[in-house]
Amino acid sequence: MVFQGLFLMSAFTAGMKLKPKLNPKREERARYISSKGGASIVARGLSYTYPGSDKPALKNINFSLNAGETLAIVGYNGSGKSTLAKILLRIVDYDKGSLLVNNVNVRNYHPADYHSHLSAVFQGFSKYSSTLKENVGLGNIDKIGYVPAIQEAIHLAEADKFVESLPHGLKTMLATPGFESMSYPGMMNDGESSKRHDLSGGEWQKVALARAFMRAKEPGVDLLIFDEPTSSLDALAQSHITATLKSISRTPTGERTKTIIYITHSVATARGADKIAMMKDGTITEFGTHEELLSKPDGGYAALYNAAQGNPSL
């Protein structure tokens, strides 16, 4: 415990000296102003190289997206799709180029302010050693204890059925990789309440989707970015989630209120987007509607689409 305490104190001392890299200077800071129709995005010449790498992960990315539009990003593994999502989410900063969100340089937004207006889920989502309620509720800390909001998010994620099958419902403790149950004198958790429940890959993905949906419907959330959100789900569930995204991004009268960007390997999912970006070797090689990209017989998207015709899972 002494050695652990010394290590933690050293880490704490070092951490106190760190300054957030993405925070703008006070005189350059701009307040994020939410748009009723969603976020508009303009990327020009975006490039990024991971520290320690000689090869750019992104190079000369160019595209524009109007407020309320849906963009599907497709391409083979390693083409830079997830890296682009991290740039758009301000998880990492780009090296070259410019990125405007609502006509403002995204570097001028304070990350906390910017993040409060978006919701996202990645393939490599977090799995917390806690209850199902808390795993979902973490998507919106302000409502982590509000059961109706959590139940609605679970419903949107098509997770009602498996949640009902859990031994303690929302109070079920979930088992996560690397977690070992511990007990000590005076510990409250014992018996059935201390047992942790294993979830399948598809069930965990629904938990991650529910976590994202906790914020997605909130007023002022203008941008939704989903990285392979349904990769572990069956075709019917994928279709339902896509329909849900469309539904929550519009008013009952059909007016668009949110901009959606999703990364997918499914051409069937991509074809429903307003615009499609085909990525290869870290750059966008094709950009347009489904019909426009199919009209290029030698294009990469057309090849992907034609391959999918012989493989319904795509």
C-alpha positions, -999 to 999 in steps of 0.1 A, spaced: 0 0 0 29 23 7 44 18 -28 10 22 -44 5 54 -24 38 68 -36 30 59 -72 -5 76 -70 9 107 -54 36 110 -81 10 106 -108 -12 132 -91 16 157 -88 25 152 -125 -11 155 -135 -14 189 -117 12 203 -141 -6 192 -172 -25 217 -193 -54 205 -216 -41 207 -252 -75 213 -268 -86 242 -246 -86 275 -266 -70 306 -253 -95 328 -234 -93 356 -260 -101 331 -288 -129 312 -271 -162 311 -288 -195 300 -272 -212 272 -290 -246 284 -303 -270 256 -309 -288 255 -342 -324 244 -345 -316 224 -376 -285 206 -364 -248 213 -368 -232 223 -402 -197 210 -409 -171 221 -434 -137 203 -435 -109 215 -457 -76 198 -461 -77 179 -428 -46 158 -421 -35 139 -390 -6 117 -381 -6 97 -348 24 104 -325 53 81 -333 40 72 -367 55 82 -401 24 75 -421 -6 100 -419 -38 84 -407 -57 112 -425 -46 133 -454 -64 161 -472 -99 154 -460 -125 177 -477 -163 176 -473 -192 198 -463 -224 188 -445 -255 210 -442 -273 213 -409 -297 183 -404 -281 161 -431 -270 125 -426 -236 114 -437 -225 77 -440 -188 71 -440 -178 38 -456 -146 21 -465 -124 -9 -457 -106 -14 -424 -77 10 -419 -90 36 -442 -92 63 -415 -129 63 -407 -126 61 -369 -98 86 -369 -119 111 -388 -147 106 -362 -122 114 -334 -112 146 -351 -149 156 -355 -155 148 -319 -125 168 -307 -109 138 -291 -77 145 -310 -66 176 -329 -58 177 -366 -23 187 -378 -33 206 -409 -63 221 -425 -95 236 -411 -127 224 -395 -157 247 -391 -188 237 -371 -217 261 -374 -193 285 -393 -169 287 -363 -134 272 -361 -139 241 -339 -106 249 -321 -123 280 -307 -149 260 -288 -140 248 -253 -142 210 -255 -167 207 -226 -190 232 -243 -187 215 -276 -192 180 -262 -224 191 -244 -240 195 -279 -232 161 -293 -236 124 -285 -215 95 -298 -207 58 -296 -177 39 -308 -170 3 -315 -145 2 -287 -171 15 -261 -165 13 -224 -179 -14 -202 -182 -3 -166 -181 -26 -135 -214 -13 -123 -251 -18 -126 -270 -17 -159 -287 15 -147 -254 33 -142 -238 19 -174 -267 35 -194 -272 66 -172 -235 76 -176 -246 88 -211 -262 118 -194 -249 124 -158 -277 149 -150 -302 121 -155 -283 91 -142 -308 85 -115 -339 93 -135 -354 58 -143 -379 70 -170 -351 85 -191 -330 54 -187 -359 31 -197 -366 53 -228 -330 51 -239 -331 13 -234 -362 11 -256 -346 32 -283 -316 8 -283 -339 -22 -288 -328 -36 -255 -361 -40 -237 -362 -78 -241 -328 -86 -228 -331 -61 -199 -363 -78 -188 -345 -112 -187 -318 -99 -163 -321 -112 -127 -324 -78 -111 -334 -56 -141 -317 -22 -140 -300 -31 -107 -282 -60 -122 -244 -58 -117 -226 -64 -150 -194 -84 -154 -167 -67 -174 -134 -80 -187 -106 -81 -162 -129 -75 -132 -126 -98 -102 -152 -98 -75 -138 -88 -41 -152 -90 -6 -140 -77 27 -154 -74 63 -183 -50 64 -189 -51 27 -226 -46 19 -227 -66 -13 -232 -103 -6 -253 -131 -18 -272 -127 -50 -268 -89 -52 -230 -93 -55 -231 -116 -85 -222 -101 -118 -240 -109 -150 -223 -116 -183 -236 -100 -214 -230 -111 -250 -213 -88 -275 -246 -77 -290 -261 -70 -256 -232 -49 -246 -235 -30 -279 -272 -22 -270 -260 -9 -237 -236 14 -254 -263 26 -278 -287 32 -249 -259 53 -233 -256 74 -264 -294 78 -267 -295 92 -231 -281 124 -246 -292 121 -283 -328 133 -277 -318 162 -255 -326 197 -269 -294 214 -280 -277 182 -290 -270 190 -326 -246 163 -337 -247 125 -334 -216 104 -344 -220 67 -344 -190 44 -353 -202 10 -363 -231 12 -338 -247 -20 -349 -218 -43 -360 -228 -70 -334 -265 -68 -341 -287 -88 -366 -300 -72 -397 -335 -65 -382 -320 -48 -352 -297 -27 -375 -327 -16 -395 -346 -6 -363 -316 14 -349 -313 32 -383 -350 41 -382 -346 53 -346 -318 76 -355 -339 91 -383 -369 95 -360 -350 113 -331 -334 136 -355 -367 151 -367 -397 168 -353 -431 151 -355 -438 173 -386 -406 161 -403 -383 191 -397 -347 181 -392 -331 190 -358 -299 170 -357 -270 162 -380 -260 125 -380 -227 109 -390 -223 72 -389 -195 49 -399 -207 16 -413 -197 -14 -434 -233 -20 -444 -241 -6 -478 -278 -12 -470 -274 12 -441 -253 37 -461 -277 41 -490 -303 57 -468 -280 86 -459 -282 121 -476 -245 119 -485 -219 91 -485 -181 95 -481 -160 66 -494 -126 65 -477 -94 48 -488 -59 51 -474 -67 80 -451 -86 102 -475 -121 107 -490 -119 93 -526 -156 97 -534 -184 119 -520 -220 123 -530 -254 106 -529 -259 68 -533 -271 73 -568 -242 96 -577 -216 72 -565 -232 42 -582 -230 61 -615 -192 57 -613 -187 22 -625 -151 21 -617 -155 37 -583 -148 21 -549 -183 26 -536 -198 9 -567 -175 -20 -562 -184 -23 -525 -221 -21 -534 -218 -47 -561 -200 -71 -538 -228 -66 -513 -254 -78 -538 -239 -113 -534 -236 -110 -497 -269 -99 -480 -250 -94 -446 -234 -63 -462 
